[in-house]
Amino acid sequence: MTSTNPPMDWYPDPADPTRERYWDGERWTHNTRAAQQAPLAPTQPVADPWSAQDGPAQPGQADYGPYQGAAPQQGNPYQANPYATGPYSQYDAGGAGKQTHTADGVPLASWGSRVIAYLLDGLILGALTILLGWNFWQRAYQGYMDFVDDMMAQASGGGTMPPPDVATLEKYDIMGPMYALQAISLVVMLGYLVLCWKFMGATLGQRLMGLRVVPVDRGQAPRPLGWGATLVRALVFSFSGLLWFVQLISFVMPLFTRRRQTLHDMAARTQVVKGR
């Protein structure tokens, strides 16, 4: 008994004989096109070179060559997902569930792996921000320590300190350096994301987790994102972080969206997939 996958090519769609569906060498994709020529009924039985089993098809099972066993059910072929029993199942039954693969068969990244990559990138960005803004970091730290020392002195003498409002923070030279650090952090983040996504297809954290950023339903895209998608994704990611509730919503969106997309994924029409 032998089992050989057919080569990548267009084949008759087992769900619709008037169309063809692309086979990627291992599984169905969701890429279809009109049939290039009408299928001809054979005048005599023909040996199936791609059959997963030696010998003829089993009774009641249509012979689809490389797709044997993936034929639609009798009656209404869409009472159930016609691809659920075939070599490629991208959605839950009926297509109502969340996507698990891109249209060309690449598995999507799990939410957990994206969270870990996000935390790793946060450590990298934090280190770069402190390194480039070290002078501002020292000023803010010294101002905070001066404020704490004065507060402790006032408390020990029975006095009271004013609340740490904007005027107080400015008095101790904390606000200016903090604004500068925030600006440096935003610039560093934009530069880091654009360079990584454009030239590597992933941030350092994503690469460590074996993830890639690809255009929607093009997991096998040979090149990283274009400049337009890269800039949109980086801008939405960076500026959404300025509002914590927007960032939180985007953070959990892959748990609920059909294509496991965040806000910046949707804006740039991208997905995150497994695979280096």
C-alpha positions in Angstrom: 0.0 0.0 0.0 1.5 3.4 -1.0 0.6 7.0 -0.3 1.9 9.9 -2.5 0.7 13.5 -2.5 0.1 15.0 -6.0 2.2 18.1 -7.1 1.0 21.6 -6.5 -1.4 22.6 -9.2 -5.0 23.4 -10.1 -7.4 20.4 -9.9 -11.2 20.0 -10.3 -13.0 21.3 -7.2 -14.6 18.3 -5.4 -17.4 20.7 -4.2 -18.1 22.3 -7.6 -17.1 20.5 -10.9 -17.4 23.8 -12.8 -14.5 25.2 -10.9 -10.9 24.3 -10.0 -9.3 24.5 -6.6 -5.5 24.9 -5.9 -3.7 22.0 -4.2 -0.5 23.2 -2.4 1.1 19.7 -2.3 -0.3 18.8 1.1 -3.8 20.2 1.5 -6.6 22.2 -0.2 -6.4 25.9 -0.3 -9.4 28.3 -0.6 -8.2 29.7 -3.9 -10.5 28.7 -6.8 -11.0 29.7 -10.4 -13.3 28.8 -13.2 -12.6 25.4 -14.8 -10.2 25.7 -17.7 -12.1 23.0 -19.6 -15.2 21.0 -19.0 -14.4 17.6 -17.4 -14.8 14.7 -19.8 -16.5 11.5 -18.7 -14.1 8.6 -19.2 -15.3 5.9 -21.6 -13.6 3.2 -19.6 -12.2 2.9 -16.1 -8.8 4.6 -15.8 -6.2 3.8 -13.2 -5.8 6.6 -10.6 -2.1 7.5 -10.3 -2.7 9.6 -7.2 -5.0 7.3 -5.2 -4.1 7.1 -1.6 -4.9 3.3 -1.8 -4.0 0.6 -4.3 -7.0 -0.7 -6.1 -10.4 0.8 -7.0 -12.3 3.2 -4.8 -14.5 1.8 -2.2 -18.3 1.5 -2.9 -20.1 4.8 -2.4 -16.8 6.8 -2.5 -16.2 9.1 -5.5 -12.8 8.9 -7.1 -11.3 12.4 -7.2 -7.7 11.4 -8.0 -5.5 13.3 -5.5 -8.7 14.2 -3.5 -10.1 10.8 -3.0 -12.3 10.8 0.1 -12.9 14.6 -0.2 -16.1 14.3 -2.2 -19.2 16.3 -1.1 -21.9 14.4 0.7 -25.0 13.2 -1.2 -27.8 15.7 -1.3 -27.0 19.3 -0.4 -23.2 19.5 -0.4 -23.3 22.5 2.1 -25.3 20.8 4.9 -21.8 20.3 6.3 -18.4 21.7 5.5 -17.4 19.9 2.3 -13.7 20.4 3.2 -13.9 19.1 6.8 -13.1 15.5 5.7 -10.6 16.5 3.0 -6.9 17.1 3.4 -7.5 20.8 4.2 -9.9 22.2 6.8 -9.5 26.0 7.3 -12.6 26.7 9.2 -14.9 25.0 11.7 -17.9 23.2 10.2 -20.0 25.4 7.9 -17.3 28.1 7.9 -18.8 29.8 10.9 -15.9 29.2 13.2 -12.5 31.0 13.5 -9.9 30.5 10.8 -7.0 28.2 11.8 -5.0 28.5 8.6 -4.4 31.1 5.9 -6.2 30.4 2.6 -3.0 28.9 1.2 -2.7 26.5 4.1 -0.2 28.0 6.6 -1.3 27.7 10.3 -2.0 30.9 12.2 -0.1 31.8 15.3 -1.7 31.1 18.6 -2.7 33.9 21.0 -0.3 32.7 23.6 2.7 32.8 21.3 1.8 36.3 20.2 1.6 37.4 23.8 5.1 36.0 24.6 6.5 37.7 21.5 4.9 41.0 22.6 6.5 40.8 26.0 9.9 40.0 24.5 9.6 43.0 22.2 8.6 45.1 25.2 11.8 44.2 26.9 13.8 45.1 23.8 12.0 48.4 23.3 12.4 49.3 27.0 16.1 48.7 26.9 16.5 50.8 23.7 14.5 53.6 25.1 16.5 53.8 28.4 19.7 53.6 26.4 18.9 56.4 24.0 17.1 58.5 26.7 19.5 57.8 29.6 20.0 61.5 30.4 16.2 62.1 30.7 15.8 58.9 32.7 18.5 60.2 35.2 16.8 63.6 35.5 13.4 62.1 36.1 14.8 59.6 38.7 16.7 62.3 40.5 13.6 64.6 40.6 11.5 61.8 42.0 14.0 61.0 44.7 14.2 64.7 45.6 10.4 64.7 45.9 10.4 61.6 48.1 13.1 63.1 50.4 11.2 66.4 50.9 8.0 64.5 51.5 9.7 62.4 54.2 11.3 65.5 55.8 7.9 67.2 55.9 6.2 64.2 57.4 8.9 63.8 60.1 8.5 67.5 61.1 4.7 67.3 61.3 4.1 69.1 58.1 2.3 68.1 55.0 3.3 67.8 51.3 1.1 69.0 48.5 -0.2 66.2 46.3 1.9 65.1 43.3 0.0 67.2 40.8 1.4 68.6 37.5 2.8 71.7 39.2 4.7 69.7 41.8 6.1 67.3 39.1 7.3 70.3 37.1 8.8 71.8 40.2 10.9 68.7 40.7 11.9 68.4 37.0 9.9 65.2 36.5 7.4 66.1 33.8 9.8 67.4 31.2 12.0 64.3 31.2 9.0 62.0 31.2 7.6 63.7 28.1 10.9 63.4 26.4 11.1 59.7 27.3 7.6 59.1 25.9 8.6 60.8 22.6 11.8 58.7 22.4 9.8 55.6 23.1 7.4 56.3 20.3 10.1 57.0 17.8 12.1 53.9 18.8 9.0 51.8 18.5 8.1 53.1 15.1 11.6 52.6 13.8 11.9 49.1 15.3 8.6 47.9 13.9 9.0 49.3 10.5 12.6 48.0 10.0 11.7 44.5 11.4 8.4 44.0 9.6 9.7 45.4 6.3 13.1 43.6 6.1 12.6 40.5 8.3 8.9 39.9 8.2 8.8 39.8 12.0 10.1 41.5 15.1 12.9 40.0 17.1 10.3 38.7 19.6 8.2 37.2 16.8 11.3 35.5 15.3 12.2 34.0 18.6 8.7 32.5 18.8 8.8 31.3 15.2 6.2 33.7 13.9 5.9 35.8 10.7 3.6 38.7 9.6 2.0 38.1 6.2 -0.7 39.6 4.0 -4.2 38.3 4.7 -4.6 34.7 3.4 -1.1 34.7 1.9 0.9 32.7 4.4 3.3 31.5 1.7 4.1 35.0 0.5 7.8 34.8 -0.5 8.7 38.4 0.6 8.0 40.5 3.7 5.2 43.2 3.8 5.3 46.1 1.4 6.0 49.6 2.6 2.3 50.6 2.8 1.2 47.7 4.9 4.3 48.0 7.1 3.8 51.7 7.8 0.0 51.3 8.5 0.6 48.4 10.9 3.4 50.2 12.7 1.5 53.4 13.1 -1.7 51.8 14.3 0.2 49.6 16.7 2.3 52.5 18.2 -0.5 55.1 18.5 -3.0 52.6 19.9 -0.6 52.2 22.8 -1.1 55.8 23.8 -4.7 54.8 25.0 -4.5 51.8 27.3 -8.1 50.7 26.7 -7.6 50.7 22.9 -4.4 48.7 23.4 -6.2 46.3 25.7 -9.0 45.7 23.2 -6.6 45.1 20.4 -4.6 42.8 22.6 -7.5 40.4 23.1 -9.0 40.7 19.6 -7.3 37.5 18.2 -9.3 35.5 20.7 -12.5 36.6 19.1 -11.9 37.7 15.5 -12.4 35.2 12.8 -8.9 35.5 11.3 -7.2 36.0 14.7 -6.4 39.6 13.9 -5.6 42.6 16.1 -6.6 46.2 15.4 -3.3 46.8 13.5 -3.7 43.5 11.6 -7.1 44.6 10.3 -5.9 48.1 9.4 -3.0 46.7 7.4 -4.8 43.6 6.2 -2.2 41.2 7.7 -2.1 38.0 9.8 0.5 36.4 12.0 1.4 32.8 11.1 3.6 30.0 12.4 6.8 29.3 10.6 10.2 30.9 10.3 
